[in-house]
Amino acid sequence: MTIKQAKSENAFGLYLSDKSTIFIQKNLSPKNYLSILFHELGHFIIDKAKIKPKSEESFAILIEEFSNIFLQNPKLLNFIKQCSKKNET
């Protein structure tokens, strides 16, 4: 999908594999922005891992559940930050 197609189809986000670039529509609520970011990061990961999901729908469900882990557990990000700091020393 190109940027032009994304705009014409009113897509909220877009991952361009040839440029390893993510575009996200402006003026989204923070929760929607984060959800779209996770979705597009998922596309980045499967592209780099050379994985082909069965369908966009199954992929979207997987990514939505993954993002819910962080959205429903805000302390998890703090825990990850603490662990990464410990690994730096």
N, C-alpha and C positions, 0 to 999 in steps of 0.2 A: 504494500500500500504506500502510496506517495503522500506527501503533505497535502497536495491538492485534493487527492481522493479523501483523505481524512477530514478535510474541511467540508467537502461536499457531502460526505456521509455523516457529518456531525460526530465524528469519533472524539472521545475525550483525551485519548493518548495514542502515541504511535512510537514504535521502535523501528529504527532503520538499521538493519543488520550490516549493510555495507559500510556504514559510518560509525557503528556502535554508538548511536545517538538516540536519546529518548526525547520526544516532544510531548508536552502535556498542555492541554488547553488552559488558558488563563481564566481567572474569575470563578474557580471552583471553590467549594467550601473546603476547609482544611481536611475534613474526614474524606470527602470525595477525592481530593488531590492525593492523599496518602493511599487510598484504595487504587487509584489509577497508577500511581508510582509503583506500588507492589506488582500490579499486573504487568506493567511494561518491564520492570526488572525481571519478572518471570520469563518474559520473551527473550530478554538478554541472556539469562542463564541457560535456557534450553537451546538457544542459538549457539552459544559457546560450547555447550556440552554435546552438541549435535544430536539432540533428542527431538523426536517428532511426536507430539501428543496425538492421541486418537482423534480429537476434535477440539475446536476452539472452546466449546461448551465445557468439556471435561477439564481442559486446561484452566478455564476461568474459575471453575468450582474449586480446584486444587489451590489456586493462588488466593482465592477469597478466604478459604479456610486458613491458609498460612498467614495471611495478613490479619485475620481475626485473633490469632495468637498474640500479636503485638498490640492490637487495638484493645483487646479485653484484659491485657496484663501489662499496663504501662510500667510497672516496676521491672519488668523483664529487660527493657532497654537499659535501665540503670545497672542491673546485674551484669549485662553483657559489657557495658562500659567498664565496670569495676574489674571484671575478669581480663579484659584486654589490657588495662593498665598494669595488672599484676604480671602479665606476660611480657610487658615491655622492660621490666626491671630484671 
